[in-house]
Amino acid sequence: MNSEVSIQVMDQAGCVKELQVEVVAETVQNRVDEIYNRILKTAKVPGFRKGKMPIHLVRQKFKNQVREEILQGTIPEFFRQALTEKGIEPISRPEVTSFFFEEGAPLKFIARIEVRPSFELKEYKGLKLKKDKIQVTPEDLEKELSNIRESAAVLVPIADREARLNDEVIIDFEGKINGEAFKGNQGKGISVRIGKGRLLKEFEDALIGVTVGLHKSFSVVFPDTAGYQEVAGTKAEFNVVVHEIKEVRLPELTDEFVKENFQIESVDKLKEAIEKEIQHARSVDQRAKLIHQITHHFLSEYQFEIPESLTSAEYRRLWNEQLQHFKSNQIDFVKLPQDKQDELVRHLKDQSVENVKMAFIIEKISEAEKIICEEKDFHNYVETLAHNAHQSPQAMEAYIQKNSAQAKIQEWIQYEKTLDFLISVADIEIIEK
């Protein structure tokens, strides 16, 4: 930058800097004359041949256009030069808060931008973390095998005995509190598995001993839990009609059953596969808990301002995700109680601040350790996505390119690699269960 331009940088609140820029009159006028001459050559004005309109008329007729071009073109150009000279890297679009432009006078403007927060890295190696020892017990295996048998259960209608624990009972029911109906107080053709806890325990227990065609009345006290807010702590009287009783018959877990249903050669091989799945799921959960500890440590250690534009963008991202969650679960946000709405908004705002702050901390550590997303990392991730989506890697990569998502994915991979690095150099205490 030469003496044609003077720049002053003022630190504002948070991560905002204000640049006061002044360009000498001669330089500005040269730009103005260039614009007028270009307009003179190309303008089509009735009564004049192209390029033959007197320059004083050009200046009168196109003065506003020139002013707009100075604002839209020249100011951004000098602003970029000012950033380069001062070594400032903005992370948000500049906001021109004021400018002064008159022909023959210096061009003055003030622009505000957000920059990365400035902070010094603290010690990040040897963080004291805790994790549970991963082990798969016989009880874990038995639970999964039981679930497999349950999923293949056969329901056999029973007409000559009373219902007992684990039977499936088809009923109509109607309940009242003090003689009045309440939300969800009735149902027809409802299937109840006695003892599975899908309904209130008192309700399911009352079905033990019923027979087909029986009409039965009994009372149930609703618990003081969130799922029963409208009726919590009240006693309801129920009338039940029993239509069917079905005995749940579980298949034997044999090699033949396993081959037919899982294309695995034996029960022992199935157990091995289940054990690996449990170990993988617990290792994923274990890593998430370690990252939670790292996050808590860093957010406690570092106190610095972060750009409002980034937290706003992150809040919008989290909010859109929440709306998708509501939509998939058929929840109408506006129908939630006001305190629940306010609580969710506060949570998402707090989360957006934490996410942005962690991103800056992890980014700085990755720079210090020279951790990057290598080409093979990106391709491995694309292959995993493609496999899960039942697509070819080429199709998945084309989709990513079409949606301009590669840079974001690479940032995410670098972030995750840095977290893995922090875990690898941490002082981890293993907790025996």
C-alpha positions as CSV (number, residue, x, y, z in Angstrom):
1,M,0.0,0.0,0.0
2,N,1.4,3.4,-0.8
3,S,0.7,6.9,0.5
4,E,-2.4,7.2,-1.5
5,V,-4.4,5.4,1.2
6,S,-4.4,5.8,5.0
7,I,-5.8,3.2,7.3
8,Q,-6.7,3.1,10.9
9,V,-7.7,-0.1,12.7
10,M,-9.8,0.2,15.9
11,D,-10.6,-2.8,18.1
12,Q,-14.3,-3.0,19.0
13,A,-16.2,-5.3,21.4
14,G,-15.8,-9.0,20.9
15,C,-14.1,-10.1,17.7
16,V,-15.0,-6.9,15.8
17,K,-12.5,-4.6,14.2
18,E,-13.3,-1.3,12.6
19,L,-11.3,0.0,9.7
20,Q,-11.2,3.7,8.9
21,V,-9.9,4.1,5.3
22,E,-9.2,7.3,3.4
23,V,-8.1,7.4,-0.2
24,V,-6.5,10.6,-1.6
25,A,-8.6,12.8,-3.9
26,E,-6.4,12.3,-7.0
27,T,-6.6,8.5,-6.9
28,V,-10.3,8.6,-6.4
29,Q,-10.8,11.1,-9.3
30,N,-8.7,8.9,-11.6
31,R,-11.1,6.1,-10.9
32,V,-14.1,8.4,-11.4
33,D,-12.7,9.6,-14.8
34,E,-12.1,6.0,-15.9
35,I,-15.8,5.1,-15.2
36,Y,-17.1,8.2,-17.0
37,N,-14.9,7.4,-20.0
38,R,-16.1,3.9,-20.1
39,I,-19.7,5.1,-19.9
40,L,-19.1,7.6,-22.7
41,K,-17.9,4.9,-25.0
42,T,-20.8,2.5,-24.4
43,A,-23.8,4.6,-23.4
44,K,-26.8,4.8,-25.8
45,V,-28.5,8.2,-25.3
46,P,-31.2,9.5,-27.6
47,G,-29.9,12.4,-29.8
48,F,-26.2,11.4,-29.6
49,R,-24.1,8.8,-31.4
50,K,-22.3,6.3,-29.3
51,G,-19.2,7.9,-27.8
52,K,-20.1,11.4,-29.0
53,M,-22.0,12.7,-26.0
54,P,-20.3,15.7,-24.4
55,I,-18.4,14.7,-21.2
56,H,-20.2,17.4,-19.1
57,L,-23.5,15.8,-20.0
58,V,-22.2,12.4,-19.2
59,R,-21.2,13.6,-15.8
60,Q,-24.6,15.1,-15.2
61,K,-26.6,12.2,-16.5
62,F,-24.6,9.3,-15.0
63,K,-23.5,10.8,-11.7
64,N,-25.5,8.4,-9.6
65,Q,-24.3,5.4,-11.6
66,V,-20.7,6.5,-10.9
67,R,-21.4,6.9,-7.3
68,E,-22.9,3.4,-7.1
69,E,-19.9,1.9,-8.9
70,I,-17.5,3.6,-6.5
71,L,-19.5,2.1,-3.6
72,Q,-19.9,-1.4,-5.1
73,G,-16.5,-1.7,-6.8
74,T,-13.8,0.8,-5.6
75,I,-14.6,0.6,-1.9
76,P,-14.3,-3.2,-1.7
77,E,-11.1,-3.0,-3.7
78,F,-9.5,-0.6,-1.3
79,F,-10.9,-2.5,1.7
80,R,-9.2,-5.7,0.5
81,Q,-6.0,-3.8,0.1
82,A,-6.3,-2.4,3.6
83,L,-6.9,-5.9,5.0
84,T,-3.8,-7.2,3.2
85,E,-1.6,-4.4,4.5
86,K,-2.7,-4.8,8.1
87,G,-2.6,-8.6,7.9
88,I,-6.2,-9.0,8.9
89,E,-8.1,-12.1,8.0
90,P,-11.9,-11.5,8.2
91,I,-14.3,-14.3,8.8
92,S,-17.5,-12.4,8.0
93,R,-18.6,-10.1,5.3
94,P,-17.7,-6.5,5.9
95,E,-20.3,-4.0,6.9
96,V,-19.7,-0.5,5.6
97,T,-21.2,1.7,8.3
98,S,-20.5,5.1,6.6
99,F,-18.8,6.5,3.6
100,F,-18.1,9.9,2.1
101,F,-17.7,10.4,-1.6
102,E,-17.6,13.6,-3.6
103,E,-15.8,14.2,-6.9
104,G,-12.5,16.0,-6.3
105,A,-12.4,15.0,-2.6
106,P,-10.9,12.1,-0.7
107,L,-12.9,8.9,-0.4
108,K,-13.6,8.0,3.2
109,F,-15.3,5.0,4.5
110,I,-15.6,3.0,7.7
111,A,-16.1,-0.8,7.6
112,R,-16.6,-3.3,10.4
113,I,-15.5,-7.0,10.2
114,E,-15.3,-10.0,12.5
115,V,-11.9,-11.7,12.9
116,R,-10.7,-14.9,14.6
117,P,-10.4,-14.7,18.3
118,S,-6.9,-14.3,19.7
119,F,-5.8,-16.6,22.5
120,E,-2.8,-18.6,23.5
121,L,-2.9,-22.4,23.6
122,K,-2.7,-24.0,27.0
123,E,-1.3,-27.4,27.8
124,Y,-3.4,-30.0,25.9
125,K,-1.3,-33.1,26.2
126,G,-1.7,-35.4,29.2
127,L,-5.3,-34.4,29.9
128,K,-6.6,-36.5,32.8
129,L,-9.6,-38.5,31.5
130,K,-11.5,-41.5,32.7
131,K,-13.1,-44.4,30.8
132,D,-14.8,-47.6,31.6
133,K,-13.2,-50.9,30.7
134,I,-15.0,-52.4,27.8
135,Q,-16.1,-56.0,28.5
136,V,-18.8,-58.2,27.2
137,T,-20.4,-60.4,29.9
138,P,-22.3,-63.6,29.4
139,E,-25.4,-61.6,30.5
140,D,-24.9,-59.2,27.6
141,L,-24.8,-62.0,25.1
142,E,-27.8,-63.7,26.6
143,K,-29.8,-60.5,26.4
144,E,-29.0,-60.1,22.7
145,L,-29.7,-63.7,22.0
146,S,-33.0,-63.4,23.8
147,N,-33.9,-60.3,21.7
148,I,-33.2,-62.3,18.6
149,R,-35.5,-65.1,19.7
150,E,-38.2,-62.5,20.7
151,S,-38.0,-61.0,17.2
152,A,-38.7,-64.4,15.7
153,A,-41.5,-65.3,18.2
154,V,-44.7,-67.0,17.0
155,L,-48.0,-65.9,18.6
156,V,-50.4,-68.8,19.1
157,P,-54.0,-68.0,20.0
158,I,-55.1,-69.5,23.4
159,A,-58.8,-70.0,24.4
160,D,-58.7,-72.6,27.2
161,R,-56.7,-70.9,29.9
162,E,-56.1,-67.6,31.8
163,A,-53.6,-65.1,30.6
164,R,-50.2,-65.2,32.3
165,L,-46.9,-63.3,32.3
166,N,-45.5,-62.8,28.8
167,D,-48.8,-63.5,27.0
168,E,-50.0,-61.1,24.4
169,V,-53.5,-59.9,25.1
170,I,-55.8,-58.0,22.7
171,I,-58.1,-55.6,24.6
172,D,-60.5,-52.7,24.5
173,F,-60.1,-50.3,27.4
174,E,-61.7,-47.1,28.7
175,G,-60.5,-45.1,31.7
176,K,-62.0,-42.3,33.8
177,I,-60.8,-40.0,36.6
178,N,-63.5,-39.0,39.0
179,G,-66.0,-40.1,36.3
180,E,-64.4,-37.9,33.6
181,A,-62.6,-38.8,30.5
182,F,-59.0,-37.8,30.0
183,K,-56.5,-37.6,27.1
184,G,-55.6,-41.1,25.9
185,N,-58.2,-42.7,28.1
186,Q,-59.4,-45.3,25.6
187,G,-58.3,-47.7,23.0
188,K,-59.7,-50.5,20.8
189,G,-57.9,-53.6,19.6
190,I,-54.8,-52.7,21.7
191,S,-52.1,-55.4,21.9
192,V,-50.5,-55.7,25.4
193,R,-47.5,-57.9,26.1
194,I,-47.9,-58.7,29.9
195,G,-44.8,-57.9,31.8
196,K,-42.9,-56.0,29.1
197,G,-43.6,-52.6,30.6
198,R,-45.0,-51.0,27.6
199,L,-47.9,-49.8,29.7
200,L,-48.1,-49.0,33.4
201,K,-47.1,-52.0,35.5
202,E,-50.3,-51.9,37.5
203,F,-52.3,-52.0,34.3
204,E,-50.4,-55.0,32.9
205,D,-50.5,-56.8,36.2
206,A,-54.3,-56.5,36.3
207,L,-54.4,-58.5,33.0
208,I,-52.9,-61.6,34.6
209,G,-55.6,-64.2,35.0
210,V,-58.1,-62.7,32.5
211,T,-59.8,-64.9,30.0
212,V,-61.2,-64.4,26.5
213,G,-64.5,-62.5,26.5
214,L,-64.0,-61.2,30.1
215,H,-65.0,-57.7,31.2
216,K,-62.8,-56.5,34.1
217,S,-62.7,-53.3,36.1
218,F,-59.7,-52.1,38.1
219,S,-58.0,-48.9,39.3
220,V,-54.5,-47.6,38.5
221,V,-52.6,-44.7,40.0
222,F,-50.6,-42.7,37.5
223,P,-47.0,-42.0,38.6
224,D,-45.5,-38.5,39.0
225,T,-43.4,-38.6,35.8
226,A,-43.0,-36.4,32.8
227,G,-44.9,-38.9,30.6
228,Y,-48.1,-38.5,32.6
229,Q,-48.0,-34.7,33.3
230,E,-51.8,-34.2,32.8
231,V,-52.8,-37.1,35.1
232,A,-49.8,-37.4,37.3
233,G,-50.6,-38.7,40.8
234,T,-54.3,-39.3,40.1
235,K,-56.2,-42.6,40.3
236,A,-58.1,-43.8,37.2
237,E,-60.8,-46.5,37.0
238,F,-60.5,-48.7,33.9
239,N,-62.9,-51.1,32.2
240,V,-61.3,-53.7,30.0
241,V,-62.8,-56.2,27.5
242,V,-60.5,-59.1,26.5
243,H,-60.8,-60.2,22.9
244,E,-57.8,-62.5,22.4
245,I,-55.0,-64.2,24.4
246,K,-51.9,-65.3,22.5
247,E,-49.1,-67.4,23.8
248,V,-45.6,-66.2,22.8
249,R,-43.6,-69.2,21.6
250,L,-39.9,-68.5,21.1
251,P,-37.8,-70.5,18.6
252,E,-34.9,-72.7,19.7
253,L,-31.6,-71.1,19.0
254,T,-30.0,-73.7,16.8
255,D,-27.4,-73.7,14.1
256,E,-30.2,-74.3,11.5
257,F,-32.1,-71.3,12.8
258,V,-29.0,-69.1,12.7
259,K,-28.1,-70.2,9.1
260,E,-31.6,-69.5,7.9
261,N,-32.1,-66.1,9.5
262,F,-28.5,-64.7,9.6
263,Q,-26.6,-66.6,7.0
264,I,-24.1,-67.4,9.7
265,E,-22.9,-71.0,10.0
266,S,-23.4,-71.6,13.7
267,V,-24.6,-70.3,17.1
268,D,-21.0,-69.9,18.2
269,K,-20.2,-67.7,15.2
270,L,-23.3,-65.7,15.9
271,K,-22.2,-65.1,19.4
272,E,-18.8,-63.9,18.1
273,A,-20.5,-61.5,15.8
274,I,-22.7,-60.2,18.5
275,E,-19.7,-59.7,20.9
276,K,-17.9,-57.7,18.2
277,E,-21.0,-55.5,17.7
278,I,-21.4,-54.9,21.4
279,Q,-17.7,-54.0,21.7
280,H,-17.9,-51.6,18.8
281,A,-21.0,-49.9,20.2
282,R,-19.3,-49.5,23.6
283,S,-16.1,-48.2,22.1
284,V,-18.1,-45.6,20.2
285,D,-19.9,-44.6,23.4
286,Q,-16.6,-44.6,25.3
287,R,-15.0,-42.2,22.8
288,A,-18.1,-39.9,23.0
289,K,-17.6,-39.8,26.8
290,L,-13.9,-39.0,26.5
291,I,-14.7,-36.2,24.0
292,H,-17.3,-34.9,26.5
293,Q,-14.6,-34.7,29.2
294,I,-12.2,-33.0,26.8
295,T,-14.9,-30.5,25.8
296,H,-15.7,-29.8,29.5
297,H,-12.0,-29.2,30.3
298,F,-11.4,-26.9,27.4
299,L,-14.5,-24.8,27.9
300,S,-13.5,-24.4,31.5
301,E,-9.9,-23.5,30.7
302,Y,-10.4,-21.0,27.9
303,Q,-12.2,-17.7,28.2
304,F,-12.3,-15.7,24.9
305,E,-14.8,-13.8,22.8
306,I,-16.1,-15.6,19.7
307,P,-17.6,-14.1,16.5
308,E,-21.3,-13.5,16.8
309,S,-21.8,-14.3,13.1
310,L,-20.5,-17.8,13.6
311,T,-22.6,-18.5,16.7
312,S,-25.7,-17.2,14.9
313,A,-24.9,-19.5,11.9
314,E,-24.3,-22.5,14.3
315,Y,-27.6,-21.7,16.1
316,R,-29.5,-21.8,12.8
317,R,-27.9,-25.1,11.9
318,L,-28.8,-26.7,15.3
319,W,-32.3,-25.2,15.1
320,N,-32.8,-26.7,11.6
321,E,-31.7,-30.1,12.9
322,Q,-34.1,-29.8,15.8
323,L,-37.0,-28.9,13.5
324,Q,-36.2,-32.0,11.4
325,H,-36.2,-34.1,14.6
326,F,-39.6,-32.6,15.6
327,K,-41.0,-33.3,12.1
328,S,-39.8,-36.9,12.0
329,N,-41.4,-37.4,15.5
330,Q,-44.6,-35.5,14.6
331,I,-44.0,-32.8,17.3
332,D,-45.3,-29.3,16.8
333,F,-42.9,-26.9,18.5
334,V,-45.5,-24.1,18.8
335,K,-47.7,-26.4,20.8
336,L,-45.1,-27.1,23.4
337,P,-45.5,-25.3,26.8
338,Q,-43.8,-21.9,26.7
339,D,-41.3,-22.9,29.4
340,K,-40.2,-25.9,27.2
341,Q,-39.8,-23.7,24.2
342,D,-37.7,-21.2,26.1
343,E,-35.6,-23.9,27.6
344,L,-34.9,-25.4,24.2
345,V,-33.9,-22.0,22.7
346,R,-31.6,-21.4,25.6
347,H,-30.0,-24.8,25.3
348,L,-29.4,-24.4,21.5
349,K,-27.9,-20.9,22.0
350,D,-25.6,-22.2,24.7
351,Q,-24.7,-25.2,22.5
352,S,-23.9,-23.0,19.5
353,V,-21.5,-20.9,21.6
354,E,-19.8,-24.1,23.0
355,N,-19.5,-25.6,19.5
356,V,-17.9,-22.5,18.0
357,K,-15.5,-22.1,20.8
358,M,-14.4,-25.7,20.7
359,A,-13.9,-25.4,16.9
360,F,-11.4,-22.6,17.4
361,I,-9.5,-24.5,20.1
362,I,-9.4,-27.7,18.1
363,E,-8.4,-25.8,15.0
364,K,-5.5,-24.2,16.9
365,I,-4.3,-27.6,18.2
366,S,-4.5,-29.1,14.8
367,E,-2.3,-26.3,13.4
368,A,0.2,-26.8,16.2
369,E,0.4,-30.5,15.6
370,K,0.1,-30.2,11.8
371,I,-3.0,-32.4,11.7
372,I,-4.8,-32.2,8.4
373,C,-7.4,-34.1,6.4
374,E,-5.3,-36.0,3.9
375,E,-6.7,-37.2,0.6
376,K,-6.9,-40.8,1.8
377,D,-8.9,-39.7,4.8
378,F,-11.5,-38.0,2.6
379,H,-11.7,-41.0,0.2
380,N,-12.1,-43.4,3.1
381,Y,-14.9,-41.3,4.5
382,V,-16.6,-41.1,1.1
383,E,-16.4,-44.9,0.8
384,T,-18.0,-45.4,4.2
385,L,-20.8,-43.0,3.3
386,A,-21.3,-44.7,-0.1
387,H,-21.4,-48.2,1.6
388,N,-24.0,-47.1,4.1
389,A,-26.1,-45.4,1.4
390,H,-25.8,-48.4,-1.0
391,Q,-24.1,-46.2,-3.6
392,S,-20.9,-46.3,-5.5
393,P,-18.0,-44.1,-4.1
394,Q,-18.0,-42.2,-7.5
395,A,-21.7,-41.4,-7.1
396,M,-21.3,-40.3,-3.5
397,E,-18.3,-38.1,-4.4
398,A,-20.3,-36.5,-7.3
399,Y,-23.1,-35.8,-4.9
400,I,-20.7,-34.1,-2.4
401,Q,-19.1,-32.0,-5.1
402,K,-22.6,-31.0,-6.4
403,N,-23.6,-29.8,-3.0
404,S,-20.2,-28.0,-2.4
405,A,-19.8,-30.1,0.8
406,Q,-16.2,-31.3,0.4
407,A,-14.6,-28.4,2.4
408,K,-17.0,-28.9,5.3
409,I,-16.3,-32.6,5.3
410,Q,-12.6,-32.1,5.3
411,E,-12.9,-29.6,8.2
412,W,-15.0,-32.2,10.1
413,I,-12.4,-35.0,9.4
414,Q,-9.6,-32.7,10.6
415,Y,-11.6,-31.9,13.8
416,E,-12.2,-35.6,14.5
417,K,-8.5,-36.6,13.9
418,T,-7.4,-33.9,16.3
419,L,-9.8,-35.3,19.0
420,D,-8.4,-38.7,18.4
421,F,-4.9,-37.2,18.8
422,L,-5.9,-35.6,22.1
423,I,-7.2,-39.0,23.3
424,S,-4.0,-40.7,22.3
425,V,-1.8,-38.4,24.3
426,A,-4.2,-38.1,27.3
427,D,-3.6,-39.6,30.8
428,I,-6.5,-42.0,30.9
429,E,-7.6,-43.9,34.0
430,I,-9.5,-47.1,33.2
431,I,-12.4,-47.8,35.5
432,E,-13.2,-51.4,36.3
433,K,-16.9,-52.0,36.5
